[in-house]
């Protein structure tokens, strides 16, 4: 949908009330845990020198700029997230109006590289799909037009031919200067090229009042936000992305906001699947989110972290709490002149 001459933002909210599935049997925690794992297993069957701390592996290039692990367990979680994001977008990798052709594409913070690989498969005529990351964790066997680089997206970008499309997904908690990131992308896009940011606003809510004060899952997210705010790498960047791209000079700005449930409580099957994957990746990532951050930033002991995580896991299995948060997709175009 076209914008006016001033590139006024279009925001589309997909925030209709999510119906709750009330047909669950009143089983105990183990049954619910098995159900979550069963959902995740069936839904992801097709998905595929370091520092060690508290049993987890972290990147060594520009050590400390990214506070979360890069080991195989974390890579598996990232692949689950990739599958979840595609479900959210209706099995699409992006929403920008990109057409096939000799495209030059950049995937910022590519992680395991699945997005870049699948983009290259979907657009075989793309000239080059480059994925950069602080960690060289991408697979060695990739389509011939895919290149992976170890690089810091927050450093000065190297001189190179301009891109047709710049993509960034799930970089919340990782980027300190979002305006500069958008400005560097703007500088390296062709006139008429597109940028797309996909990211969380990790503030939980419920539509029916079932999220109460003292819920330990919500407390965990609040502490995580506190950690990332202290180091100026917010996990609430999703709601700021539209303004970031507008101030960088982009036009034809579009925003879509999707609700992500935590758990299998929604009635509608697609939302139930998304909620299952979201809760599964959250539970699997609890240590990844908190071991280094809560100890190094908040000053907790690892024992205190472990006590909290036990409480979080217990509350996460309470299907009477219908918790969710939002996922923002913002795409915009560099002016033709």
Secondary structure, DSSP 8 states (H G I E B T S, - for coil): ----TT---EEEEE-----B--------HHHHHHHHHHHHHHHTTT----EEETTEEE--TTTTSS-S--SHHHHHHHHHHHHHHHHHTTS-S--S---SSS-EEEEET-TTSHHHHHHHHH-TT-SEEEEEESS--S-S---TTEEEEE--TTS-------EEEEEEES-TTT-S-HHHHHHHHHHTEEEEEEEEEEEEEEEEE-SSS---TT-HHHHHHHHHHHHHHHTT--S-GGGGHHHHHHHTT-EEEEEEEEEEESSS-BSSHHHHHHHHHHHHHHHHHHHHHHHHHHHHTS---HHHHHHHHHHHHHHHT-TT---EEEEEEEEEE----
